[in-house]
Amino acid sequence: MSQPDQSKKSRLGLKIALAAVVVLAIGGGGIGVAAANSWLPGEHPSATQTETATPSAVPTTPAATPVTLALSPKTGATSINPADEVTALAENGTVYSAVLKETATGETIDGGLFISGRKWVSSGPLQFATDYTFDVTTEDEAGNRSTTVSTFTTVPASNEADLAMYPATGSTVGVAQPLQFTFSEPVKNKEAVEKAISITASSGQKGAFRWYSDTLLRYRAEDFWAANTKITVEMKLFGVDFGDGQIGNFNKTDVVQIGNKVEMVADAANLKASIYINGALVKEYPVTMGDERFPSASGYLVLLSDKQRNAHFVASSIGLKPGDPANYGEVDVEYASRLTPSGEFIHQATDSAMPYLGQVNLSHGCIGMSAEGASWVFNNMGTGDLVHVVGSPNETIAPTDGFGDWNIPFAQYAQR
């Protein structure tokens, strides 16, 4: 018998060994059948075997959506109202940090985050005529950050509007004193300004505004203020647009105290003055008032703050000229309490007029009194006290010649 071919024996042994590996692998359960495919040395795997052995590709994470940032005011803006909020709103991300500061000084303005960190809003007022820098950093969903720097400028000083109130806060005045507001700039948006001024009287009295010009506003109750009333005036004018780009520059609260009701009734027909305090007659004096050429103004007048212990009157100040029969030249009087800017006073009568008190009207519209009467008024009546002239053929004073507001019926006064 011939010997077996050794090469055949070697190949047979290799196949048996590979078969054993397959059996072991299947028994262990850790390798699939494809991993056990065998091939002899010198043989090559098929294309199908190569593709099966290649590992699968790992999925990639999509890029984060870019953050969109909206700023208010927009960068480069000018004449920004200092009462406006400064905001930064992020879409597809959050506001990581925001710093609002004065460019020149570095002073920062407070603010806070809202809408789950997507919006930053300033909480403090800005200054007029000031440059600001707004530095905002946003963060996207992947944690990437980006910074935007914006600049803007507020309303210039030339557009800063103010007002002065009369009487001043802390004053005590009489029951006939209207509140007066004088504006530094013309007011076009009158309704907006009125809404920004809240007036409360402890007496519960309601009143109305009346505009006499674009810069002059007054407020009075339907009737005289109740004695001893406290009037609180809350002015929230900061940021209010007066019109034509003029912006209010302050918020404040003023308080004015009303005193007792002190009233003089000056009777030009009977030539006497009766003085009442809270309705009770306390004094009565003979007087001389305006003559036929210069009758005293009738109706309600209000004592002004101007008092002169010694006053110097000049006839030319009321239009009288040399040669005019009524021209009195220049004269000195005592205890002068002003009623109108145009020149009506309560004062001590001149020496030449003193004998005619209670008998003849011979003044140029003033109320002349004895030394006792004029000094009592000077020392005991004050700003806002009421003078009611009756029995005079003259008209009432113009509303702005002092405070002639009370001569206007309230329904008409409150009309716009």
C-alpha positions as a Markdown table, in Angstrom:
| # | Residue | x | y | z |
|---|---|---|---|---|
| 1 | Met | 0.0 | 0.0 | 0.0 |
| 2 | Ser | 1.4 | 3.4 | -0.9 |
| 3 | Gln | 2.0 | 6.1 | 1.7 |
| 4 | Pro | -0.6 | 8.9 | 2.1 |
| 5 | Asp | 0.4 | 12.3 | 0.5 |
| 6 | Gln | 1.8 | 14.5 | 3.3 |
| 7 | Ser | 0.4 | 17.7 | 1.9 |
| 8 | Lys | -3.0 | 16.2 | 1.9 |
| 9 | Lys | -2.6 | 15.2 | 5.5 |
| 10 | Ser | -1.6 | 18.7 | 6.4 |
| 11 | Arg | -4.6 | 20.2 | 4.8 |
| 12 | Leu | -6.9 | 17.7 | 6.4 |
| 13 | Gly | -5.5 | 18.6 | 9.9 |
| 14 | Leu | -5.9 | 22.3 | 9.4 |
| 15 | Lys | -9.6 | 21.8 | 8.4 |
| 16 | Ile | -10.2 | 19.7 | 11.5 |
| 17 | Ala | -8.7 | 22.4 | 13.7 |
| 18 | Leu | -10.8 | 25.1 | 12.1 |
| 19 | Ala | -13.9 | 23.1 | 12.6 |
| 20 | Ala | -13.1 | 22.8 | 16.3 |
| 21 | Val | -12.7 | 26.5 | 16.5 |
| 22 | Val | -16.2 | 27.0 | 15.0 |
| 23 | Val | -17.7 | 24.5 | 17.5 |
| 24 | Leu | -16.1 | 26.3 | 20.4 |
| 25 | Ala | -17.2 | 29.7 | 19.2 |
| 26 | Ile | -20.8 | 28.6 | 18.8 |
| 27 | Gly | -20.8 | 26.9 | 22.1 |
| 28 | Gly | -19.5 | 30.2 | 23.8 |
| 29 | Gly | -22.1 | 32.3 | 22.0 |
| 30 | Gly | -19.8 | 35.3 | 21.7 |
| 31 | Ile | -19.0 | 35.3 | 18.0 |
| 32 | Gly | -21.4 | 35.2 | 15.1 |
| 33 | Val | -21.1 | 32.7 | 12.3 |
| 34 | Ala | -19.7 | 35.3 | 9.9 |
| 35 | Ala | -16.6 | 35.6 | 12.2 |
| 36 | Ala | -16.0 | 31.9 | 11.8 |
| 37 | Asn | -15.7 | 31.8 | 8.0 |
| 38 | Ser | -12.5 | 29.9 | 7.2 |
| 39 | Trp | -10.3 | 30.2 | 4.3 |
| 40 | Leu | -7.1 | 28.3 | 3.6 |
| 41 | Pro | -3.7 | 29.9 | 3.5 |
| 42 | Gly | -3.1 | 31.4 | 0.0 |
| 43 | Glu | -6.9 | 31.8 | -0.5 |
| 44 | His | -8.5 | 35.3 | -0.4 |
| 45 | Pro | -11.8 | 36.4 | 1.2 |
| 46 | Ser | -14.6 | 37.5 | -1.1 |
| 47 | Ala | -15.8 | 41.1 | -1.4 |
| 48 | Thr | -18.8 | 40.2 | 0.6 |
| 49 | Gln | -16.7 | 39.0 | 3.5 |
| 50 | Thr | -14.7 | 42.3 | 3.5 |
| 51 | Glu | -17.8 | 44.5 | 3.6 |
| 52 | Thr | -19.3 | 42.5 | 6.5 |
| 53 | Ala | -16.2 | 43.0 | 8.6 |
| 54 | Thr | -16.2 | 46.8 | 8.3 |
| 55 | Pro | -17.5 | 48.6 | 11.5 |
| 56 | Ser | -20.6 | 51.0 | 11.2 |
| 57 | Ala | -20.0 | 54.9 | 11.1 |
| 58 | Val | -20.6 | 56.9 | 14.4 |
| 59 | Pro | -23.4 | 59.6 | 14.1 |
| 60 | Thr | -22.2 | 63.3 | 14.5 |
| 61 | Thr | -23.9 | 65.9 | 16.8 |
| 62 | Pro | -25.7 | 68.8 | 14.8 |
| 63 | Ala | -24.3 | 72.3 | 15.3 |
| 64 | Ala | -26.2 | 74.7 | 17.7 |
| 65 | Thr | -28.5 | 77.2 | 16.2 |
| 66 | Pro | -26.9 | 80.7 | 16.2 |
| 67 | Val | -28.2 | 83.2 | 18.8 |
| 68 | Thr | -30.1 | 86.2 | 17.5 |
| 69 | Leu | -29.7 | 89.3 | 19.7 |
| 70 | Ala | -32.1 | 92.3 | 19.6 |
| 71 | Leu | -31.0 | 95.4 | 21.5 |
| 72 | Ser | -33.1 | 98.4 | 22.4 |
| 73 | Pro | -32.1 | 101.2 | 21.8 |
| 74 | Lys | -30.3 | 100.2 | 18.6 |
| 75 | Thr | -26.6 | 100.9 | 18.5 |
| 76 | Gly | -25.8 | 104.4 | 17.4 |
| 77 | Ala | -29.2 | 105.8 | 18.4 |
| 78 | Thr | -29.4 | 109.4 | 19.6 |
| 79 | Ser | -31.9 | 111.5 | 21.7 |
| 80 | Ile | -33.0 | 108.4 | 23.6 |
| 81 | Asn | -35.6 | 109.2 | 26.3 |
| 82 | Pro | -33.7 | 108.6 | 29.7 |
| 83 | Ala | -36.9 | 107.1 | 31.1 |
| 84 | Asp | -37.0 | 104.3 | 28.4 |
| 85 | Glu | -35.9 | 100.8 | 29.4 |
| 86 | Val | -32.7 | 99.4 | 27.9 |
| 87 | Thr | -33.2 | 95.8 | 26.9 |
| 88 | Ala | -31.3 | 92.8 | 25.3 |
| 89 | Leu | -33.4 | 89.9 | 24.0 |
| 90 | Ala | -31.8 | 86.6 | 22.9 |
| 91 | Glu | -33.4 | 84.1 | 20.6 |
| 92 | Asn | -32.1 | 80.5 | 20.5 |
| 93 | Gly | -30.0 | 81.2 | 23.6 |
| 94 | Thr | -29.7 | 83.2 | 26.8 |
| 95 | Val | -28.1 | 86.4 | 27.9 |
| 96 | Tyr | -25.0 | 85.3 | 29.8 |
| 97 | Ser | -24.1 | 88.8 | 31.0 |
| 98 | Ala | -25.1 | 92.4 | 30.3 |
| 99 | Val | -23.3 | 95.6 | 31.5 |
| 100 | Leu | -24.9 | 99.0 | 30.9 |
| 101 | Lys | -22.7 | 101.9 | 31.8 |
| 102 | Glu | -22.0 | 105.6 | 31.3 |
| 103 | Thr | -19.2 | 105.7 | 28.7 |
| 104 | Ala | -17.3 | 108.6 | 30.3 |
| 105 | Thr | -17.5 | 107.6 | 34.0 |
| 106 | Gly | -18.0 | 103.9 | 33.9 |
| 107 | Glu | -20.9 | 104.1 | 36.3 |
| 108 | Thr | -23.2 | 101.1 | 35.8 |
| 109 | Ile | -27.0 | 101.0 | 35.6 |
| 110 | Asp | -28.8 | 98.2 | 37.4 |
| 111 | Gly | -30.8 | 95.6 | 35.6 |
| 112 | Gly | -32.2 | 92.0 | 35.8 |
| 113 | Leu | -32.9 | 88.9 | 33.7 |
| 114 | Phe | -36.3 | 87.7 | 32.7 |
| 115 | Ile | -38.0 | 85.1 | 30.4 |
| 116 | Ser | -35.8 | 82.3 | 31.7 |
| 117 | Gly | -32.6 | 84.3 | 31.2 |
| 118 | Arg | -33.4 | 85.3 | 27.6 |
| 119 | Lys | -34.1 | 89.0 | 28.3 |
| 120 | Trp | -32.2 | 91.6 | 30.3 |
| 121 | Val | -34.0 | 94.9 | 31.3 |
| 122 | Ser | -32.5 | 98.0 | 32.9 |
| 123 | Ser | -34.1 | 99.0 | 36.2 |
| 124 | Gly | -32.6 | 102.4 | 36.8 |
| 125 | Pro | -33.2 | 105.8 | 35.0 |
| 126 | Leu | -30.6 | 107.2 | 32.7 |
| 127 | Gln | -29.1 | 110.7 | 32.7 |
| 128 | Phe | -29.8 | 113.4 | 30.1 |
| 129 | Ala | -27.1 | 114.3 | 27.5 |
| 130 | Thr | -25.1 | 111.2 | 28.3 |
| 131 | Asp | -23.3 | 108.6 | 26.2 |
| 132 | Tyr | -23.9 | 104.9 | 27.2 |
| 133 | Thr | -22.1 | 101.6 | 26.4 |
| 134 | Phe | -24.1 | 98.4 | 26.4 |
| 135 | Asp | -21.9 | 95.3 | 26.6 |
| 136 | Val | -23.9 | 92.0 | 26.1 |
| 137 | Thr | -22.7 | 88.4 | 26.0 |
| 138 | Thr | -25.0 | 85.6 | 24.8 |
| 139 | Glu | -24.7 | 81.9 | 25.1 |
| 140 | Asp | -26.1 | 79.3 | 22.7 |
| 141 | Glu | -27.4 | 75.8 | 23.5 |
| 142 | Ala | -23.9 | 74.3 | 23.1 |
| 143 | Gly | -22.3 | 76.7 | 25.5 |
| 144 | Asn | -20.7 | 78.9 | 22.9 |
| 145 | Arg | -20.5 | 82.6 | 23.8 |
| 146 | Ser | -20.5 | 85.8 | 21.8 |
| 147 | Thr | -20.2 | 89.4 | 22.8 |
| 148 | Thr | -21.9 | 92.5 | 21.3 |
| 149 | Val | -21.0 | 96.1 | 22.2 |
| 150 | Ser | -23.5 | 98.8 | 21.5 |
| 151 | Thr | -23.5 | 102.6 | 22.1 |
| 152 | Phe | -26.2 | 105.2 | 22.2 |
| 153 | Thr | -26.9 | 108.8 | 23.5 |
| 154 | Thr | -29.8 | 110.2 | 25.5 |
| 155 | Val | -31.8 | 113.4 | 25.0 |
| 156 | Pro | -29.5 | 116.5 | 24.9 |
| 157 | Ala | -29.7 | 119.3 | 27.5 |
| 158 | Ser | -31.5 | 121.6 | 25.0 |
| 159 | Asn | -34.5 | 119.2 | 25.1 |
| 160 | Glu | -34.7 | 118.9 | 28.9 |
| 161 | Ala | -38.0 | 120.4 | 30.1 |
| 162 | Asp | -38.7 | 121.6 | 33.7 |
| 163 | Leu | -41.4 | 123.4 | 35.6 |
| 164 | Ala | -41.8 | 125.6 | 38.7 |
| 165 | Met | -44.8 | 125.2 | 41.0 |
| 166 | Tyr | -46.3 | 128.1 | 42.9 |
| 167 | Pro | -46.7 | 128.2 | 45.8 |
| 168 | Ala | -43.6 | 126.3 | 46.8 |
| 169 | Thr | -43.7 | 123.1 | 48.7 |
| 170 | Gly | -44.0 | 123.6 | 52.4 |
| 171 | Ser | -45.9 | 126.9 | 52.0 |
| 172 | Thr | -49.0 | 127.8 | 54.0 |
| 173 | Val | -51.4 | 129.9 | 51.9 |
| 174 | Gly | -55.0 | 131.1 | 51.9 |
| 175 | Val | -58.1 | 129.4 | 50.6 |
| 176 | Ala | -58.1 | 131.4 | 47.4 |
| 177 | Gln | -54.7 | 130.3 | 46.1 |
| 178 | Pro | -54.8 | 128.3 | 42.8 |
| 179 | Leu | -51.8 | 126.1 | 42.1 |
| 180 | Gln | -49.7 | 127.4 | 39.3 |
| 181 | Phe | -47.3 | 125.5 | 37.0 |
| 182 | Thr | -44.9 | 127.4 | 34.9 |
| 183 | Phe | -43.0 | 125.3 | 32.3 |
| 184 | Ser | -39.6 | 126.0 | 30.9 |
| 185 | Glu | -40.6 | 124.9 | 27.4 |
| 186 | Pro | -43.9 | 125.1 | 25.5 |
| 187 | Val | -46.2 | 122.1 | 26.2 |
| 188 | Lys | -47.9 | 120.6 | 23.1 |
| 189 | Asn | -48.9 | 117.3 | 24.7 |
| 190 | Lys | -51.1 | 118.9 | 27.3 |
| 191 | Glu | -53.2 | 115.9 | 28.2 |
| 192 | Ala | -50.1 | 113.8 | 28.8 |
| 193 | Val | -48.7 | 116.5 | 31.2 |
| 194 | Glu | -52.0 | 116.8 | 33.1 |
| 195 | Lys | -52.1 | 113.0 | 33.6 |
| 196 | Ala | -48.6 | 113.1 | 35.0 |
| 197 | Ile | -49.7 | 115.6 | 37.7 |
| 198 | Ser | -51.8 | 114.1 | 40.5 |
| 199 | Ile | -53.4 | 116.5 | 43.0 |
| 200 | Thr | -55.1 | 115.3 | 46.2 |
| 201 | Ala | -56.8 | 117.5 | 48.8 |
| 202 | Ser | -57.3 | 116.2 | 52.3 |
| 203 | Ser | -60.7 | 117.9 | 52.2 |
| 204 | Gly | -61.7 | 115.6 | 49.3 |
| 205 | Gln | -62.2 | 118.5 | 47.0 |
| 206 | Lys | -61.8 | 117.9 | 43.3 |
| 207 | Gly | -60.6 | 120.5 | 40.9 |
| 208 | Ala | -59.7 | 121.2 | 37.3 |
| 209 | Phe | -56.7 | 122.3 | 35.2 |
| 210 | Arg | -56.8 | 125.4 | 33.0 |
| 211 | Trp | -54.2 | 126.3 | 30.4 |
| 212 | Tyr | -53.6 | 130.0 | 29.9 |
| 213 | Ser | -50.7 | 129.5 | 27.5 |
| 214 | Asp | -48.4 | 126.7 | 26.4 |
| 215 | Thr | -46.2 | 127.4 | 29.4 |
| 216 | Leu | -48.8 | 128.4 | 32.1 |
| 217 | Leu | -51.1 | 125.9 | 33.7 |
| 218 | Arg | -53.3 | 126.4 | 36.8 |
| 219 | Tyr | -55.4 | 124.2 | 39.0 |
| 220 | Arg | -58.3 | 125.2 | 41.4 |
| 221 | Ala | -61.2 | 123.5 | 43.1 |
| 222 | Glu | -64.8 | 124.2 | 42.3 |
| 223 | Asp | -65.0 | 126.4 | 45.4 |
| 224 | Phe | -62.4 | 127.9 | 47.6 |
| 225 | Trp | -60.2 | 125.4 | 49.4 |
| 226 | Ala | -61.6 | 124.3 | 52.7 |
| 227 | Ala | -59.8 | 125.9 | 55.7 |
| 228 | Asn | -56.8 | 123.9 | 56.9 |
| 229 | Thr | -56.7 | 121.5 | 53.9 |
| 230 | Lys | -53.4 | 119.8 | 52.9 |
| 231 | Ile | -52.8 | 119.6 | 49.2 |
| 232 | Thr | -50.4 | 116.9 | 47.9 |
| 233 | Val | -49.1 | 117.4 | 44.4 |
| 234 | Glu | -47.4 | 114.4 | 42.9 |
| 235 | Met | -45.5 | 115.2 | 39.7 |
| 236 | Lys | -44.3 | 112.2 | 37.6 |
| 237 | Leu | -42.8 | 114.1 | 34.7 |
| 238 | Phe | -39.6 | 112.3 | 34.2 |
| 239 | Gly | -39.6 | 111.1 | 30.7 |
| 240 | Val | -42.9 | 112.6 | 29.8 |
| 241 | Asp | -42.9 | 114.0 | 26.2 |
| 242 | Phe | -44.0 | 117.6 | 26.3 |
| 243 | Gly | -44.0 | 117.7 | 22.5 |
| 244 | Asp | -41.5 | 118.8 | 19.9 |
| 245 | Gly | -38.9 | 116.5 | 21.5 |
| 246 | Gln | -39.0 | 118.2 | 24.9 |
| 247 | Ile | -38.8 | 115.7 | 27.7 |
| 248 | Gly | -39.7 | 116.2 | 31.4 |
| 249 | Asn | -36.7 | 115.9 | 33.7 |
| 250 | Phe | -38.0 | 115.1 | 37.2 |
| 251 | Asn | -40.4 | 113.3 | 39.6 |
| 252 | Lys | -41.2 | 114.9 | 42.9 |
| 253 | Thr | -44.0 | 115.4 | 45.4 |
| 254 | Asp | -44.9 | 118.8 | 46.8 |
| 255 | Val | -47.2 | 119.6 | 49.8 |
| 256 | Val | -49.0 | 122.9 | 50.3 |
| 257 | Gln | -50.9 | 123.7 | 53.4 |
| 258 | Ile | -54.1 | 125.8 | 53.4 |
| 259 | Gly | -54.6 | 128.0 | 56.4 |
| 260 | Asn | -57.7 | 129.6 | 57.9 |
| 261 | Lys | -60.2 | 131.2 | 55.6 |
| 262 | Val | -59.4 | 134.9 | 55.8 |
| 263 | Glu | -61.6 | 137.1 | 53.6 |
| 264 | Met | -61.9 | 140.9 | 53.1 |
| 265 | Val | -65.1 | 142.2 | 51.6 |
| 266 | Ala | -64.3 | 145.6 | 50.2 |
| 267 | Asp | -67.5 | 147.6 | 49.4 |
| 268 | Ala | -66.9 | 150.4 | 47.0 |
| 269 | Ala | -70.5 | 151.6 | 47.3 |
| 270 | Asn | -70.5 | 151.8 | 51.1 |
| 271 | Leu | -66.8 | 152.6 | 51.4 |
| 272 | Lys | -66.0 | 150.0 | 54.1 |
| 273 | Ala | -64.0 | 146.9 | 54.4 |
| 274 | Ser | -65.2 | 143.9 | 56.5 |
| 275 | Ile | -62.7 | 141.2 | 57.4 |
| 276 | Tyr | -63.8 | 137.6 | 58.3 |
| 277 | Ile | -61.9 | 134.7 | 59.6 |
| 278 | Asn | -63.6 | 131.3 | 59.0 |
| 279 | Gly | -66.9 | 133.1 | 58.5 |
| 280 | Ala | -66.8 | 135.3 | 61.6 |
| 281 | Leu | -66.5 | 139.1 | 61.3 |
| 282 | Val | -63.3 | 140.2 | 63.1 |
| 283 | Lys | -62.5 | 143.7 | 61.8 |
| 284 | Glu | -64.3 | 146.5 | 59.9 |
| 285 | Tyr | -62.6 | 149.7 | 58.6 |
| 286 | Pro | -63.6 | 152.7 | 56.5 |
| 287 | Val | -61.9 | 152.8 | 53.1 |
| 288 | Thr | -61.4 | 154.9 | 49.9 |
| 289 | Met | -61.3 | 153.0 | 46.6 |
| 290 | Gly | -61.0 | 153.8 | 42.9 |
| 291 | Asp | -62.8 | 156.9 | 41.7 |
| 292 | Glu | -64.9 | 157.2 | 38.6 |
| 293 | Arg | -61.9 | 157.4 | 36.3 |
| 294 | Phe | -60.1 | 154.5 | 37.9 |
| 295 | Pro | -62.7 | 152.3 | 39.6 |
| 296 | Ser | -61.4 | 149.4 | 41.6 |
| 297 | Ala | -61.6 | 146.0 | 39.9 |
| 298 | Ser | -64.7 | 144.1 | 41.0 |
| 299 | Gly | -65.1 | 140.4 | 41.8 |
| 300 | Tyr | -62.5 | 138.2 | 43.5 |
| 301 | Leu | -58.8 | 139.1 | 43.9 |
| 302 | Val | -56.1 | 137.1 | 45.7 |
| 303 | Leu | -53.4 | 138.6 | 47.9 |
| 304 | Leu | -50.0 | 138.1 | 46.3 |
| 305 | Ser | -46.7 | 137.4 | 48.1 |
| 306 | Asp | -45.4 | 140.9 | 47.5 |
| 307 | Lys | -45.6 | 143.1 | 50.6 |
| 308 | Gln | -43.8 | 146.4 | 51.1 |
| 309 | Arg | -43.6 | 148.1 | 54.4 |
| 310 | Asn | -42.7 | 151.3 | 52.6 |
| 311 | Ala | -43.7 | 151.5 | 48.9 |
| 312 | His | -42.8 | 154.1 | 46.2 |
| 313 | Phe | -45.6 | 154.5 | 43.6 |
| 314 | Val | -44.9 | 156.2 | 40.2 |
| 315 | Ala | -47.9 | 157.4 | 38.2 |
| 316 | Ser | -46.2 | 156.6 | 34.9 |
| 317 | Ser | -46.2 | 152.9 | 35.8 |
| 318 | Ile | -50.0 | 152.8 | 35.2 |
| 319 | Gly | -49.8 | 154.9 | 32.0 |
| 320 | Leu | -50.3 | 158.4 | 33.4 |
| 321 | Lys | -48.3 | 161.2 | 31.8 |
| 322 | Pro | -47.3 | 164.7 | 32.9 |
| 323 | Gly | -50.2 | 167.1 | 32.4 |
| 324 | Asp | -52.8 | 164.4 | 32.9 |
| 325 | Pro | -55.2 | 165.7 | 35.6 |
| 326 | Ala | -55.0 | 162.3 | 37.3 |
| 327 | Asn | -51.2 | 162.2 | 37.3 |
| 328 | Tyr | -50.0 | 162.1 | 40.9 |
| 329 | Gly | -46.3 | 162.0 | 40.0 |
| 330 | Glu | -44.6 | 159.9 | 42.6 |
| 331 | Val | -45.8 | 159.1 | 46.1 |
| 332 | Asp | -44.7 | 157.1 | 49.1 |
| 333 | Val | -47.1 | 154.9 | 51.0 |
| 334 | Glu | -47.0 | 152.5 | 53.9 |
| 335 | Tyr | -48.2 | 148.9 | 54.5 |
| 336 | Ala | -48.6 | 148.0 | 50.9 |
| 337 | Ser | -50.0 | 144.5 | 50.2 |
| 338 | Arg | -50.2 | 143.7 | 46.4 |
| 339 | Leu | -53.4 | 142.5 | 44.7 |
| 340 | Thr | -52.4 | 142.6 | 41.0 |
| 341 | Pro | -49.1 | 142.9 | 39.0 |
| 342 | Ser | -50.8 | 145.7 | 37.2 |
| 343 | Gly | -50.7 | 147.9 | 40.3 |
| 344 | Glu | -53.6 | 147.4 | 42.7 |
| 345 | Phe | -52.7 | 147.3 | 46.4 |
| 346 | Ile | -54.2 | 147.6 | 49.8 |
| 347 | His | -52.2 | 150.3 | 51.6 |
| 348 | Gln | -52.3 | 153.1 | 54.1 |
| 349 | Ala | -54.0 | 156.1 | 52.4 |
| 350 | Thr | -51.9 | 159.1 | 51.7 |
| 351 | Asp | -52.1 | 162.0 | 54.1 |
| 352 | Ser | -54.2 | 164.0 | 51.6 |
| 353 | Ala | -56.7 | 161.1 | 51.3 |
| 354 | Met | -56.9 | 160.2 | 55.0 |
| 355 | Pro | -59.8 | 162.7 | 55.8 |
| 356 | Tyr | -62.0 | 161.1 | 53.1 |
| 357 | Leu | -61.9 | 157.5 | 54.3 |
| 358 | Gly | -65.4 | 156.2 | 54.4 |
| 359 | Gln | -66.7 | 159.2 | 52.5 |
| 360 | Val | -65.3 | 159.5 | 48.9 |
| 361 | Asn | -63.6 | 157.1 | 46.5 |
| 362 | Leu | -60.6 | 158.9 | 45.1 |
| 363 | Ser | -57.8 | 156.4 | 44.6 |
| 364 | His | -56.5 | 155.0 | 41.3 |
| 365 | Gly | -58.0 | 151.6 | 42.0 |
| 366 | Cys | -56.2 | 150.7 | 45.2 |
| 367 | Ile | -58.0 | 150.2 | 48.6 |
| 368 | Gly | -56.8 | 153.0 | 50.9 |
| 369 | Met | -57.1 | 152.4 | 54.7 |
| 370 | Ser | -56.2 | 153.9 | 57.9 |
| 371 | Ala | -52.8 | 153.2 | 59.4 |
| 372 | Glu | -54.5 | 150.7 | 61.8 |
| 373 | Gly | -56.5 | 149.0 | 59.0 |
| 374 | Ala | -53.6 | 148.8 | 56.5 |
| 375 | Ser | -51.2 | 147.5 | 59.2 |
| 376 | Trp | -53.7 | 144.9 | 60.3 |
| 377 | Val | -54.0 | 143.6 | 56.8 |
| 378 | Phe | -50.2 | 143.7 | 56.3 |
| 379 | Asn | -49.6 | 141.7 | 59.5 |
| 380 | Asn | -52.5 | 139.3 | 59.5 |
| 381 | Met | -53.5 | 138.6 | 55.9 |
| 382 | Gly | -51.1 | 136.7 | 53.5 |
| 383 | Thr | -50.5 | 135.0 | 50.2 |
| 384 | Gly | -53.7 | 133.4 | 48.9 |
| 385 | Asp | -56.1 | 135.2 | 51.2 |
| 386 | Leu | -59.3 | 136.4 | 49.5 |
| 387 | Val | -60.4 | 140.0 | 48.7 |
| 388 | His | -63.9 | 140.3 | 47.4 |
| 389 | Val | -64.7 | 143.7 | 45.8 |
| 390 | Val | -68.3 | 144.6 | 45.6 |
| 391 | Gly | -70.2 | 147.7 | 44.6 |
| 392 | Ser | -67.7 | 148.7 | 41.9 |
| 393 | Pro | -68.8 | 149.5 | 38.3 |
| 394 | Asn | -65.5 | 148.0 | 37.0 |
| 395 | Glu | -65.0 | 144.6 | 35.4 |
| 396 | Thr | -63.1 | 141.8 | 37.1 |
| 397 | Ile | -59.4 | 141.6 | 36.6 |
| 398 | Ala | -57.9 | 139.5 | 33.8 |
| 399 | Pro | -57.4 | 135.9 | 35.0 |
| 400 | Thr | -53.6 | 136.2 | 34.8 |
| 401 | Asp | -53.4 | 139.7 | 36.3 |
| 402 | Gly | -52.7 | 138.0 | 39.6 |
| 403 | Phe | -55.1 | 135.2 | 40.3 |
| 404 | Gly | -58.5 | 136.1 | 38.8 |
| 405 | Asp | -59.3 | 132.4 | 38.3 |
| 406 | Trp | -62.3 | 132.6 | 40.8 |
| 407 | Asn | -64.1 | 135.0 | 38.5 |
| 408 | Ile | -64.6 | 132.2 | 35.9 |
| 409 | Pro | -67.5 | 129.8 | 36.5 |
| 410 | Phe | -66.1 | 126.4 | 37.3 |
| 411 | Ala | -67.9 | 124.6 | 34.4 |
| 412 | Gln | -66.2 | 127.1 | 32.0 |
| 413 | Tyr | -62.9 | 126.9 | 33.9 |
| 414 | Ala | -62.7 | 123.1 | 33.4 |
| 415 | Gln | -63.3 | 123.3 | 29.7 |
| 416 | Arg | -60.4 | 122.4 | 27.4 |
